[in-house]
């Protein structure tokens, strides 16, 4: 039968895992084994990195670094589960999406923490302004004015990322509820279907959340260069593009029939299947690179601005009151 008339190709539900495993040849079994081993190695590397962070990182930064480093292993794990159990794909994709929404907010907090915390951040940039004409919202709007860096604007930036971390789990829960009732279907992109509206709303929320990240990165890029903020931001961008944009492109291609069905997999299920295999390999590489980027002694690093400020303070406080005596430039005057 042709793809348009084959009942397998017309099916919306992915097949059971027994059918997938039973249809594998020697090459397919070898590929499954390699991808599963890569997932296990990624998780072992992450566990080792957690122990390193607990030993070498200040307690105020441990949770944030663990969340950010966990993004790639978690996505690899959910993709591996979806690869072995195709009918769990929607739940594994939702889990990875919710987790990464939280990671986006954690990355914002990490940039503030690396500047010394909110109070020191506001003190450092008290006379500066945020450049808000950045991607993905306003990269072409060069006429937008610069915004003063205040406690209120910093709160708005954090609120911009927090809204995604809060609303995305709510929308994913709503999607699952509608799916159990038969009202949510990823292949139904008509205006009468719930999938098109929920996905569009999630897309808008994601763009709004990425905008504050771009604004903050442009502000602290030079200051945090000694803390490898550019490689960290690049890894974060790679995870975002590969886990979100790549999946969306493959799903669109599958829905349009560009990715043909291959029994026992329908077109949409095969697209998800290909995306999961790609994500496992990509997240494995990102996990290894993250281990190198985040593996450093944070206590030994000093920001240049901190050192300059301490030097100026020492020059201004050359006179020290000690037990009612004044010591100036190493000479005791009574």
C-alpha positions, 0 to 999 in steps of 0.5 A: 500500500502507499503511504496515504492508504496504509493504516499504519501511516494513517495512525496517530498513536505510536506503536507499542515498544514490543513492535519496535523491538521486534522489527529491529534488525542487527543494525537497529539493535546495535544503534539502540544499544549505543544510544542507551550506553551514551545516555548512561555515560551522560548521567554518570558524567553528570553525577560526577559533576554534582560531586565536584560542584558540592566540593568546589562551589560555594553553597549559594551557587550549588543548586543553580549550577546543578540545575543548569548542568542537568539540562542535557542529561535529563533531555537525553534520558527522556529521549532514551525512554521515548525511544524504547517506549514510543507511547510515552513520547508525549510525556517524556517531551513534556517532562523535558520541556518543563525541566528546561523552562526551569533551567532558563530561569536558573540561567538568569539567576546564575548570571546575577549570582556570578556578579556577586548577587543582586545587591552587588549587581545593582551597585556595579551597574548603578550608572549603566543602562540595559540595552533592550533591543536584543533578540529574540523580540526586539533585535531589529528595533534599534530605536528602542531607548536604553533602560536604567538598571534599577531594582524594579527593572531587574525584578521585571527581567527575572519575572520574564523568565519565571513566568515560563517556569511557572506557566509551562508546567500548567499548560503541559498539565492542561495538555495531558488532561485534554489528551486523556479526554481526546481533545489534544492531538499533535497532528490536529493543527486546525483552529478547532483543535487545542494543540495549535492554540496551546503550542502557539501560547507556549511559543509566545511565552518562550520568546518572552522568557528568552528576551530577558536572558539576551538583555542580561547577557549583553550587560554582563558579557564583558564583566563575566568573561573571566567566568566563561560566561560566553561558553556557558551561554553558547551551551545554553543556546545549543540545548535550547535550539536542539531541544525546541527548534529541532523538534518543531522542524521535524514535527512539521516535516512529519506532518507534511509527509516529508518524513515518510512512514516506515511500518510499524512507525507512522510519519509523526511517530517516525519523526519523533523517533528520529528526533529522540535519537538525534537528541541523545547524541547531541546531549551526550556531547553537550554533557561532556563539553559542560563538564569542561566549561563548568569544571573550575575553582570558583573561589579562586576567581576574582572579578576585575571590578571587585579588585579595582573597587577594593584597591580604591577603597584601600587608597581612600581608607589609608587612615585607620583608627586603631585604639584611639591612635591614627596610623597613616601610610605605615607611620604612627602619629600620636 
